Amino acid sequence: MKVLIAYPALGGPLSPMLTQNRQFQWYHVPSFIYPLIPATAATLLAREGFEVLWHDGIAAGATQDDFDQLLERNQPDLVVLETKTPVIRRHWALTARIKQILPGARVALFGDHVTARPRETLEHSPADFAICGGDVDVSLLGLCRHLADRAKRPPGLHYRRGKQIRSSGPFVLCDDLDVLPFPDRTLTHAERYGEKWRRFEPFFYTLAGRDCPWHRCTFCAWTVTHPRFRVRSVDNLLAEIGELETRYGAREIFDDTGTFPRGKWLRRLCEGLIAHGFHRRLRFGCNFRFDWLTPGTARRMHAAGFRKLKIGLESANAETLRRLDKGTTPAQIEQGCRAAARAGLDVHLTVMLGFPWEDLAAVERTYELTRKLMRSGWVEMLQATIAVPYPGTRLHEEALEQGWLAIDPEDWDAYDMSRPILRTPADVGPQTINELAARTYRLHFDPRYVAHRVLKLRRPEDLRYALRGVKSMAGHVRDFLRGTG
């Protein structure tokens, strides 16, 4: 049985951010984030004896015609597509095209939108399966076993029986992540993926846990697919880091767990990184939280080889942080940035705009705090996003209840972050939000921020890193200004 796991090109001049499946945006200057769980799925299937094809036309710069030719040339029995709310209709149409090219092939779609509304995909497209839940690697293996030898259908599957749509029951999560293989980076062309901000190459991703031990933020799409946090053992992650270094020559690794674990687990990991000497040869980054970032934790992580922490500021307003169930305070944001900077860690802030209850004064407070942190030298870089209430999240449910959506709730294309879709106070119109997002990105060109960054230039590669960042930030400004027309 031949299985194709694919991210076909979607056409147009901009690149879609699809493989992370937390949020979506069309980019002028894209990052290609490695889809760790689908890559683990490909590895599992190959080890089970299935013939696996991997095609990421977005990362590879392929065309729609390239994908069609791939189908005709390889004749896969099952085509598997990851999707997201803003492109779900495109994938429904793509499913129909796949069926035209290969009438006998089966098609399966997965992702947080499919998990929240599985019947919808089968009602609006000729897809054969909607795979629910976040552990797609385990679910897809179960589906392929079922198709190959009529084994029992895996839980969390919606499928067709004649003209009826059936369900195999609620999805089940894998509790022991250590039993899963490390992704085969050769099979899945891991060399094509990486962040714009990567400093060292080869650059790779890991996934210590699925997905976040806090797991309460109302806007997070991964609460839909991963309703319970699970974490790998420290020894298992250290073994993967060792493989990335010895087999693939890794020099920098970013862990894309929604929030990296803390406490004894993190302490043991830092001790292990030092014991193996990884702290001297590799650099690490991860997603983290401000309320966990004490001076002691920051120093321990830096000593173990960590260089970058990506952390959600989201808003400088305590009421907004409370309503989002973020669990942090504005004071903790400032304290965490200072602790990280003093320990030698680079902080990557994420800022969110466009909440229905934030007036212009509230939005400006977020901008002013962000500017203060950037100009202080405590923050290396930031990213600004517009709040998008993806189906299945608590924010989406609240938006429906409160009448906050300024669009047809099922106009899925509009959920692409090109403009706000949540109603905002009268003094904060959609154009204002887009302009504020662009203005936030322009903080990378603030003279005081630039002065701090220039003082940290030590080697030629530091300058190349900085120039790459300038190009990236200019692209992000364009990303948001295109939505103001």
C-alpha positions as CSV (number, residue, x, y, z in Angstrom):
1,M,0.0,0.0,0.0
2,K,1.4,3.4,-1.0
3,V,0.7,6.5,1.2
4,L,1.3,10.1,0.2
5,I,1.5,12.7,3.0
6,A,1.3,16.0,1.2
7,Y,1.3,19.8,1.5
8,P,0.5,20.7,-2.1
9,A,1.1,24.2,-3.3
10,L,-2.0,26.4,-3.0
11,G,-1.2,29.0,-5.7
12,G,-0.8,32.7,-5.4
13,P,2.1,35.0,-4.7
14,L,2.2,34.5,-0.9
15,S,3.2,31.5,1.1
16,P,0.8,29.8,3.6
17,M,1.9,29.0,7.1
18,L,0.2,25.6,7.4
19,T,2.5,22.9,8.9
20,Q,2.5,24.1,12.5
21,N,-1.3,24.1,12.7
22,R,-1.5,26.5,15.6
23,Q,-2.2,29.6,13.6
24,F,-2.3,30.5,9.9
25,Q,-1.0,33.5,7.9
26,W,-0.1,34.3,4.3
27,Y,3.6,35.4,4.3
28,H,5.7,37.5,1.9
29,V,8.9,36.1,3.5
30,P,7.9,32.7,4.9
31,S,9.3,30.3,7.5
32,F,8.8,26.6,6.8
33,I,8.1,25.0,10.2
34,Y,8.8,21.2,10.2
35,P,5.6,19.3,10.7
36,L,6.8,17.0,13.5
37,I,3.8,14.8,14.0
38,P,3.1,14.1,10.3
39,A,6.8,13.4,9.9
40,T,6.5,10.9,12.8
41,A,3.5,9.4,10.9
42,A,5.6,9.0,7.8
43,T,8.3,7.3,9.8
44,L,5.9,4.9,11.6
45,L,4.3,3.9,8.3
46,A,7.6,3.2,6.6
47,R,8.7,1.1,9.6
48,E,5.5,-0.9,9.3
49,G,6.3,-1.7,5.6
50,F,4.1,0.8,3.9
51,E,5.5,2.7,1.0
52,V,5.6,6.3,2.0
53,L,5.9,9.4,-0.2
54,W,6.5,12.9,1.3
55,H,5.6,16.0,-0.7
56,D,5.7,19.5,0.8
57,G,5.2,21.6,-2.3
58,I,5.0,24.7,-0.2
59,A,8.5,24.3,1.3
60,A,9.9,22.9,-1.9
61,G,8.6,25.7,-4.1
62,A,6.7,23.3,-6.3
63,T,3.6,24.1,-8.3
64,Q,0.1,22.6,-8.5
65,D,1.0,21.0,-11.8
66,D,4.0,19.4,-10.0
67,F,1.6,17.8,-7.5
68,D,-0.7,16.6,-10.3
69,Q,2.2,14.9,-12.0
70,L,3.3,13.4,-8.8
71,L,-0.1,11.8,-8.4
72,E,-0.1,10.4,-11.9
73,R,3.5,9.2,-11.7
74,N,3.2,7.4,-8.3
75,Q,-0.4,6.4,-8.1
76,P,-0.8,6.5,-4.3
77,D,-3.5,4.4,-2.7
78,L,-4.1,7.0,0.1
79,V,-3.4,10.8,0.0
80,V,-3.2,12.5,3.4
81,L,-3.5,16.3,3.7
82,E,-3.1,18.6,6.7
83,T,-5.5,21.5,6.6
84,K,-6.5,24.6,8.5
85,T,-9.6,26.8,8.7
86,P,-8.5,29.5,6.1
87,V,-7.7,26.9,3.4
88,I,-10.2,24.2,4.2
89,R,-12.3,25.1,1.1
90,R,-9.2,25.0,-1.1
91,H,-8.5,21.5,0.3
92,W,-12.0,20.4,-0.4
93,A,-11.5,21.5,-4.0
94,L,-8.1,19.8,-4.1
95,T,-9.7,16.6,-2.8
96,A,-12.1,16.6,-5.8
97,R,-9.1,17.2,-8.2
98,I,-7.2,14.2,-6.6
99,K,-10.3,12.1,-7.2
100,Q,-10.4,13.1,-10.8
101,I,-6.8,12.2,-11.4
102,L,-6.9,9.0,-9.3
103,P,-10.5,7.8,-9.0
104,G,-9.4,4.8,-7.0
105,A,-7.4,6.7,-4.4
106,R,-8.6,7.4,-1.0
107,V,-8.2,10.9,0.6
108,A,-7.9,11.7,4.3
109,L,-7.8,15.2,5.9
110,F,-6.7,16.2,9.4
111,G,-6.0,19.3,11.5
112,D,-7.7,21.3,14.2
113,H,-10.5,22.5,11.9
114,V,-11.3,18.9,10.9
115,T,-11.2,17.8,14.5
116,A,-13.7,20.5,15.5
117,R,-16.0,19.9,12.5
118,P,-15.3,16.4,11.0
119,R,-18.6,15.8,9.3
120,E,-18.4,19.1,7.5
121,T,-15.3,18.0,5.4
122,L,-17.1,14.8,4.3
123,E,-20.3,16.7,3.5
124,H,-18.5,19.4,1.4
125,S,-15.9,17.2,-0.4
126,P,-15.4,13.7,-1.7
127,A,-12.8,13.0,1.0
128,D,-13.0,9.5,2.4
129,F,-11.8,10.1,5.9
130,A,-11.6,12.9,8.5
131,I,-9.0,12.1,11.1
132,C,-9.6,13.8,14.4
133,G,-7.2,14.6,17.2
134,G,-3.6,15.6,17.3
135,D,-1.8,12.2,17.4
136,V,-2.2,11.8,13.7
137,D,0.9,9.6,13.6
138,V,-0.9,6.9,15.6
139,S,-4.3,7.4,14.0
140,L,-2.9,7.3,10.5
141,L,-1.0,4.0,11.2
142,G,-4.3,2.6,12.5
143,L,-6.1,3.7,9.4
144,C,-3.5,2.2,7.1
145,R,-3.6,-1.1,9.0
146,H,-7.4,-1.1,8.6
147,L,-7.2,-0.5,4.9
148,A,-4.4,-3.0,4.4
149,D,-5.7,-6.0,6.3
150,R,-9.2,-4.9,7.6
151,A,-8.0,-4.3,11.2
152,K,-10.4,-2.4,13.4
153,R,-10.8,1.2,12.5
154,P,-8.8,3.5,14.9
155,P,-10.8,5.8,17.2
156,G,-11.4,9.4,16.1
157,L,-12.1,8.6,12.5
158,H,-15.1,9.8,10.4
159,Y,-15.7,7.9,7.3
160,R,-18.2,7.0,4.6
161,R,-20.4,3.9,4.5
162,G,-22.5,4.3,1.4
163,K,-24.2,7.7,1.6
164,Q,-23.9,7.8,5.4
165,I,-21.2,9.4,7.4
166,R,-20.1,7.3,10.3
167,S,-17.7,7.8,13.3
168,S,-15.4,5.3,15.0
169,G,-15.9,7.2,18.3
170,P,-13.9,9.9,20.1
171,F,-10.2,10.2,19.4
172,V,-7.7,8.8,21.9
173,L,-4.4,10.3,22.7
174,C,-1.1,8.3,23.0
175,D,0.0,8.4,26.7
176,D,3.5,7.0,26.1
177,L,5.3,9.2,23.6
178,D,8.6,7.3,24.1
179,V,7.2,4.4,22.1
180,L,7.1,6.6,18.9
181,P,10.1,6.7,16.6
182,F,12.2,9.8,16.0
183,P,11.2,11.4,12.7
184,D,13.2,10.2,9.7
185,R,14.6,13.6,8.6
186,T,15.9,12.1,5.3
187,L,12.5,10.7,4.3
188,T,10.8,13.9,5.2
189,H,13.4,16.4,3.7
190,A,14.0,18.2,7.0
191,E,16.7,20.3,5.4
192,R,13.9,22.3,3.7
193,Y,12.5,23.6,7.0
194,G,13.7,26.3,9.4
195,E,12.9,29.6,11.0
196,K,13.9,32.9,9.5
197,W,15.6,33.7,12.8
198,R,17.8,30.6,12.9
199,R,21.4,31.5,13.7
200,F,23.2,28.2,13.1
201,E,22.8,25.5,10.5
202,P,21.9,22.7,10.2
203,F,18.8,23.6,12.1
204,F,16.2,21.1,13.3
205,Y,13.0,20.8,15.4
206,T,12.0,18.5,18.2
207,L,8.8,18.0,20.1
208,A,9.3,17.2,23.8
209,G,5.5,17.2,24.6
210,R,2.1,17.4,23.1
211,D,1.2,20.3,23.6
212,C,1.1,22.6,26.6
213,P,1.1,22.0,30.3
214,W,-0.8,25.2,30.9
215,H,-3.4,24.3,28.3
216,R,-6.0,27.0,29.1
217,C,-5.5,29.9,26.7
218,T,-8.9,30.5,25.0
219,F,-7.4,31.2,21.6
220,C,-5.1,28.2,21.2
221,A,-6.1,25.8,18.4
222,W,-4.0,23.0,19.9
223,T,-6.4,22.8,22.8
224,V,-8.8,21.3,20.2
225,T,-6.4,18.5,19.0
226,H,-4.4,18.0,22.2
227,P,-6.8,18.3,25.2
228,R,-4.3,16.8,27.6
229,F,-0.6,17.4,27.9
230,R,1.9,14.5,27.6
231,V,5.6,14.7,27.7
232,R,8.5,12.5,26.6
233,S,11.1,11.3,29.1
234,V,14.3,13.4,29.4
235,D,16.4,10.4,28.3
236,N,14.2,9.9,25.1
237,L,14.6,13.6,24.1
238,L,18.4,13.5,24.8
239,A,18.7,10.4,22.6
240,E,17.0,12.3,19.7
241,I,19.3,15.3,20.2
242,G,22.2,12.9,20.0
243,E,20.9,11.5,16.8
244,L,20.3,14.9,15.3
245,E,23.9,15.8,16.0
246,T,25.6,12.6,14.9
247,R,23.4,11.6,12.0
248,Y,22.4,15.0,10.6
249,G,25.1,17.4,11.9
250,A,22.7,19.6,13.9
251,R,24.1,22.8,15.3
252,E,20.8,24.5,16.4
253,I,17.6,22.8,17.6
254,F,14.2,24.5,18.4
255,D,11.6,22.5,20.4
256,D,8.1,23.4,19.1
257,T,6.2,22.0,22.1
258,G,3.4,24.6,22.9
259,T,5.1,25.3,26.2
260,F,8.3,23.6,27.2
261,P,8.0,21.6,30.5
262,R,9.5,23.1,33.7
263,G,10.4,21.9,37.2
264,K,12.2,18.6,37.7
265,W,11.9,17.6,34.1
266,L,13.6,20.8,32.9
267,R,16.3,20.6,35.6
268,R,17.1,17.0,34.5
269,L,17.2,18.0,30.9
270,C,19.6,20.8,31.5
271,E,21.8,18.4,33.6
272,G,21.7,15.9,30.7
273,L,22.6,18.5,28.0
274,I,25.7,19.5,30.1
275,A,26.6,15.9,30.9
276,H,26.6,15.0,27.2
277,G,28.5,18.1,26.2
278,F,25.6,19.3,24.0
279,H,25.8,22.7,25.7
280,R,29.2,23.3,24.1
281,R,28.3,22.1,20.6
282,L,24.6,23.0,20.1
283,R,22.2,25.8,20.7
284,F,18.6,25.3,21.8
285,G,15.4,27.2,21.8
286,C,11.8,26.6,23.0
287,N,8.5,28.1,23.7
288,F,8.1,29.2,27.4
289,R,6.0,31.2,29.8
290,F,6.8,34.4,31.7
291,D,5.5,33.2,35.0
292,W,7.9,30.3,34.9
293,L,10.9,32.3,33.9
294,T,12.7,33.0,37.2
295,P,16.3,34.3,37.3
296,G,17.4,30.8,38.4
297,T,15.6,29.0,35.6
298,A,17.0,31.5,33.0
299,R,20.6,31.0,34.2
300,R,20.2,27.2,34.3
301,M,18.8,27.1,30.7
302,H,21.6,29.4,29.4
303,A,24.3,27.2,31.0
304,A,22.7,24.2,29.3
305,G,23.0,25.7,25.8
306,F,19.7,27.5,25.4
307,R,19.9,30.7,23.4
308,K,16.3,31.6,22.5
309,L,12.9,31.6,24.3
310,K,9.7,32.3,22.4
311,I,7.2,33.7,24.8
312,G,3.6,35.0,24.5
313,L,3.2,38.6,25.8
314,E,-0.1,38.8,23.9
315,S,-1.4,41.9,25.7
316,A,-0.1,44.4,28.3
317,N,-3.6,44.6,29.8
318,A,-4.3,42.5,32.9
319,E,-8.0,42.2,32.0
320,T,-7.2,40.8,28.6
321,L,-4.8,38.3,30.0
322,R,-7.5,37.2,32.5
323,R,-10.1,36.8,29.8
324,L,-7.7,34.8,27.7
325,D,-7.0,32.6,30.7
326,K,-3.3,33.3,30.0
327,G,-2.2,33.0,33.6
328,T,0.3,35.8,33.5
329,T,0.5,39.4,34.5
330,P,2.0,42.5,32.9
331,A,4.5,42.6,35.8
332,Q,5.6,39.1,35.1
333,I,6.2,39.9,31.4
334,E,8.6,42.7,32.3
335,Q,10.3,40.6,35.0
336,G,10.7,37.6,32.8
337,C,12.3,39.6,29.9
338,R,14.8,41.2,32.3
339,A,15.7,37.8,33.9
340,A,16.2,36.2,30.5
341,A,18.3,39.1,29.1
342,R,20.5,39.2,32.2
343,A,21.1,35.4,31.9
344,G,22.1,35.8,28.2
345,L,19.0,34.4,26.7
346,D,17.3,35.9,23.6
347,V,13.6,36.6,24.1
348,H,11.2,36.3,21.1
349,L,7.9,38.0,22.0
350,T,4.6,37.3,20.5
351,V,2.0,40.1,20.6
352,M,-1.7,39.7,19.7
353,L,-4.1,42.5,18.6
354,G,-7.8,42.8,17.8
355,F,-9.7,41.7,20.9
356,P,-13.3,42.8,21.0
357,W,-13.0,44.4,24.4
358,E,-9.8,46.3,23.9
359,D,-10.2,50.0,23.0
360,L,-7.5,52.1,21.4
361,A,-6.0,53.0,24.8
362,A,-5.7,49.3,25.7
363,V,-4.1,48.5,22.4
364,E,-1.7,51.4,22.7
365,R,-0.7,50.1,26.2
366,T,0.4,46.8,24.6
367,Y,2.4,48.7,22.0
368,E,4.1,50.9,24.6
369,L,5.1,47.9,26.8
370,T,6.5,46.2,23.7
371,R,8.4,49.3,22.7
372,K,9.8,49.6,26.2
373,L,11.0,46.0,26.2
374,M,12.5,46.3,22.7
375,R,14.3,49.6,23.5
376,S,15.6,48.3,26.8
377,G,17.6,45.6,25.0
378,W,15.7,42.8,26.9
379,V,14.0,41.5,23.8
380,E,15.7,40.2,20.6
381,M,12.7,40.2,18.3
382,L,8.9,40.0,18.2
383,Q,6.1,38.9,16.1
384,A,2.6,40.5,16.0
385,T,-0.6,38.6,15.1
386,I,-4.3,39.4,14.9
387,A,-6.5,37.4,17.1
388,V,-8.3,34.7,15.1
389,P,-11.0,32.6,16.8
390,Y,-10.5,29.2,15.2
391,P,-13.4,26.7,15.4
392,G,-13.3,24.5,18.5
393,T,-11.5,27.0,20.7
394,R,-13.2,28.7,23.6
395,L,-12.6,32.1,21.9
396,H,-14.6,31.0,18.9
397,E,-17.4,29.7,21.2
398,E,-17.5,33.0,23.0
399,A,-17.4,35.0,19.7
400,L,-20.5,33.1,18.6
401,E,-22.3,33.6,21.9
402,Q,-21.5,37.3,22.1
403,G,-22.0,38.2,18.4
404,W,-18.4,39.3,18.0
405,L,-17.8,38.0,14.5
406,A,-17.9,40.7,11.9
407,I,-18.2,38.1,9.1
408,D,-20.4,35.2,8.2
409,P,-19.2,32.7,10.9
410,E,-18.6,30.0,8.2
411,D,-16.7,32.3,5.8
412,W,-13.6,30.2,6.5
413,D,-11.4,32.0,4.0
414,A,-11.7,35.2,6.2
415,Y,-9.9,33.5,9.1
416,D,-6.5,34.0,7.4
417,M,-5.3,36.9,9.6
418,S,-5.2,39.3,6.7
419,R,-7.6,41.5,8.6
420,P,-9.5,41.4,11.9
421,I,-12.7,39.3,11.9
422,L,-13.7,40.1,15.5
423,R,-15.7,43.3,16.1
424,T,-13.7,45.9,18.0
425,P,-14.6,49.1,19.7
426,A,-15.5,52.1,17.6
427,D,-12.1,53.8,18.0
428,V,-10.2,50.6,16.8
429,G,-11.3,49.8,13.3
430,P,-9.9,46.9,11.2
431,Q,-7.5,49.2,9.4
432,T,-6.2,50.5,12.8
433,I,-5.4,46.9,13.9
434,N,-3.5,46.1,10.7
435,E,-1.6,49.4,11.0
436,L,-0.8,48.8,14.6
437,A,0.5,45.3,13.8
438,A,2.8,46.8,11.1
439,R,3.9,49.5,13.5
440,T,4.7,46.9,16.1
441,Y,7.0,45.1,13.6
442,R,8.6,48.5,12.8
443,L,10.0,48.5,16.3
444,H,12.8,46.4,14.9
445,F,14.0,49.6,13.2
446,D,13.8,51.8,16.3
447,P,17.2,53.5,16.8
448,R,17.6,52.5,20.4
449,Y,16.7,48.8,19.6
450,V,19.1,48.8,16.7
451,A,21.9,50.2,18.9
452,H,21.5,47.3,21.3
453,R,21.6,44.8,18.5
454,V,24.7,46.4,16.9
455,L,26.6,46.3,20.2
456,K,26.0,42.5,20.2
457,L,27.6,41.9,16.8
458,R,30.8,39.9,17.2
459,R,31.3,37.7,14.1
460,P,30.5,37.9,10.4
461,E,27.6,35.5,10.9
462,D,26.1,37.8,13.4
463,L,25.8,40.5,10.7
464,R,24.4,38.0,8.2
465,Y,21.8,37.0,10.9
466,A,20.9,40.6,11.5
467,L,20.5,41.4,7.8
468,R,18.3,38.3,7.3
469,G,16.2,39.7,10.2
470,V,15.8,43.0,8.5
471,K,14.4,41.4,5.4
472,S,12.1,39.2,7.4
473,M,10.6,42.2,9.4
474,A,10.1,44.2,6.3
475,G,8.1,41.3,4.9
476,H,6.0,41.2,8.0
477,V,5.2,44.9,7.7
478,R,4.0,44.2,4.1
479,D,1.9,41.2,5.4
480,F,-0.3,43.4,7.4
481,L,-0.3,46.6,5.3
482,R,-1.8,44.5,2.4
483,G,-4.9,44.1,4.6
484,T,-5.5,47.8,4.9
485,G,-6.5,48.4,1.3
